[in-house]
């Protein structure tokens, strides 16, 4: 469904960039409070920014870098998507793969935030013990029309605070979705083959017309 694709895109944009060290989160901020704060901030900005509503990729990227980047463990997500092949990749290959994957997500979902209108996000009570370092934050997206859409996050505690590293829309985890396609490309051409495939996709996406707001 087109609507579900847009929702997945809205969720996935959170992983579009995050390959560098980030500052610590506010002291003692709980993982569900962190995700709620980020989500509300991004939704509010997207709803009120005319450039984002027009599908401006530069403005979308700026929003992701300033509002989301500090709180996403993108390298972990990339390593999980690559699976066992990540261990066999050289540091240079890992860096290239992370960079191309990041760019792919930016281009692929650049139009997602322009679709944000009157949606709201409702968070469920956190099911976790005080000492847990890996938790799932559950929420749902309430649509102006139709049933609420489940939207969950996997969050882990790092030296610089809680970081998001995976997301689930309608029962499908993002990492698992990419893992199968990554494995297929690696089986045909190795890590370098996957990198080249992502580079080709990114080049094609970079040359497409900018998305238009509806």
Beta strands, then each sheet from edge to edge (+ up, - down):
strand 1: 120-123
strand 2: 134-142
strand 3: 149-158
strand 4: 161-169
strand 5: 172-173
sheet 1: 1+ 2- 3+ 4- 5+
end
